[in-house]
Amino acid sequence: MFLSDFALLLSIFTLIIICPYTKVEESFNMQAIHDLLEQGNLQNYDHLEFPGVVPRSFIGDVFIALVSFPVHLSLFFLGASKFYSQLFARFLLGLLCWISFVNFRKSVVHRYKSVRLGALLGLILAFQFHLPYYMSRTLPNTFAFIFTLNAFALWHQVGIPNRFKTNKSDLDYRAQRITVFMY
């Protein structure tokens, strides 16, 4: 584990604290997570009446809601605001993106046999704004990013392009998952 990995995680979590509110683009998924945590009955979801312009998948939202439900329930019994459940959901998404990046960074080190390259990749990412900021944002692209990083990691591990055919089914599987989360 590189120090740059922890710097990236700290950057992600700091940006969640500094910028805790959602942007309009991520409100669809954040509202879906809220509905999954609060409603319990699919017939009560806002998205049935207001589906939005572009149909979207709820698979990422369902996963985040399931994993964050115990914390949400604890916060509810402690009388905490729902805002903290939103922050936890974003911490969880940021953590998942971070884990995927660490997997990708390790594959870069493995592929190019350069620990220095892996450390520099982590540092560059940790000390810029855009990607650490969006790694915790509940956007369809963020959910797909998790699978994209893992697909690239797999690509590095099996080799490009000579050994690509040996794990084609794995890459096809990941491409299908990315498509599901994007649309």
Salt bridges, closest charged atoms under 4 A:
ASP5 OD2 - ARG105 NH2 2.70
GLU25 OE1 - LYS23 NZ 3.90
GLU26 OE2 - ARG137 NH1 2.91
ASP35 OD1 - HIS34 ND1 3.33
ASP35 OD2 - HIS47 ND1 3.67
GLU38 OE2 - HIS72 NE2 2.86
GLU38 OE1 - LYS82 NZ 3.77
ASP172 OD2 - LYS168 NZ 3.18
